[in-house]
Amino acid sequence: QEYRRSRAAMQRLGADSDTLTSYQSLEADDLAVSKEVTEENKHGQGSDKLAWFWRINSATNSQKSEWMYEFYRVNWLKSKAWYDHWSEELKLVQHEMYWTVCWFQNQELMWRRRSGESIENGHKAYAEKQALMWAEFAAEGTRGFQGKWSTTS
């Protein structure tokens, strides 16, 4: 309320447009508590925007302000931490794609070996069916992950 009354007084006193642009209308959304503090792992928190009043200082004033320097430094570090986190997550997922296909291929080889060792026709047929199923899984994984995975282990 105080801010709104002060801004209205500035308008009545004839403040220029640059001043009124700097001191925008205060909306309820501007006063919302950042979910980064209250909900650490909230989905989509990387898209949280800094409210306009945190950026009110001009570039020269903010460079001189130790508090604003610290504020921007902390926000930069948080952004870097999120970038590093998701870069690592991407590497893990890419390796998991590769490992999954390798596991499917290993299962195929295991069932082919069992098929070769089978004496009875029913056991051999079942082992061949399993080998074909795992081969299809491996082929589908290879097609689906092509260009998205890491082949280094």
N, C-alpha and C positions, 0 to 999 in steps of 0.2 A: 504494500500500500504506500509506504513512504516513497519508494522509488517512483511509482506512478504519479504521485502528487508532485514530486520534484520535477519530473519530466514535463508534466502538464504546465507547471509554473514556467519552465524554460520556454515552452511554446508561447505562452501568454506574454512573456517578456521579449519575444521576438528573436530567439536564438536562430542563428543561421542554419542552413540545411546541412552543412558539414558536421556541426555539433549534434544536430538531431539524428544524423545518420550514425554517428558514433554511439549515441545513447538511444538505442532502438526501444521499441515497446517491449515490455517484459511480459512474456507469455508463460502459462503454467508449465509447458514443456521445457522451457529454459531452466526451470527450478527443480526438475526431476533429479533424483539421486542416481548417480551412475551405478549401473548394475555390476560394474567391474569390482566394486567394493562389497556389495551386498550379496551378489551371486557370482562367485569367482569363475565358475565354468559355464556360465549362461551362453546358450547358443546365439551366435550372431553378435556377440559383444564387440568384436573387432570393428563393427560398423558404427559404434557409438561416436557421436560427433561432439566436439568441444563447443559448449554454449558460447554465443557471440560475446558475452561480457568478459570472458577470459582472454579474448583477443583485442580488447579495447585500446591498449597502448599502441602507440605508433612504433614503427620498427626501431627508431632510435631510442625511444623511451624503454621499450622492452629489452633492448640490448643493455641498457644501463641498470635496469631493475634486477637485482640479485634474485628476488623472489620469482620473477617471471623466467629468468634463466633456469632456475632450479625446476620450475614447473614444466618448461619445455624439455629439459634434459630428462626428467622422469618419464614424460610421455614418449620421448624418443626411445628410451631404454625399454619401456613396456612394448612399444611397437617392434623393436628389434627382437625382444624375447619371443613375441608371437610369431614373427617371421622365422626365427630359428626353430621354434617348436614345429611349425607346419612344414618346414623344409625337411626336418628329421622324420616327421610322420610320412611325408611323401616317399622318402627313401625306403622306409620300412614297408610301406604298402607295395612299392615296386619290387622289392625283394620277396615279399610274400607271394606276389603273383608268380614269380620265377620258381620259388620253392614249391608252390602248389602244383604247377605243371610237372616239375621234377618228381613229385610224390606220385602223381597220376602215372607217369611213365614207369616209375619203380614198381607200382602195383601191377601194371600190365606185364612187366618182365617177370614178376613173381608168379603170376597166374600162367604165363606161357611155360615157365619152368615146371610148374605143377602139372600142366597139361602133358608135357613131355615125359614126366615121371609116372603118369597115370597108367594103370594096367586095364582097368575096366572102362568100357566105352562111355558109360553114364558120367563117371568122374571126369573123363577127358572132355566130354561135351560141355559139362558145367564149367570146367576150367577155361575152355576156349571162349565160352560166352562171357565169363568174367574178364578175360584178357581183352576181348573186343570192347566191352563196356569201358574199361579203364583207358583203352586207346582212344575211344571217342571223347572221353573227358579231357584227355591230354590235348587232342586236336582242337577241341572247342576252346580250351583255355589258351592255347597258342594263338588261335584266331582272335579271340576276344581281347587278349592282352598285348597283341602285336603292337609295337611302337610305344607301349606304356610301361613296360617293365624293365628291370635291370637284370642282366644276365650274369652279373658278378655275384659271387657268394661271399 
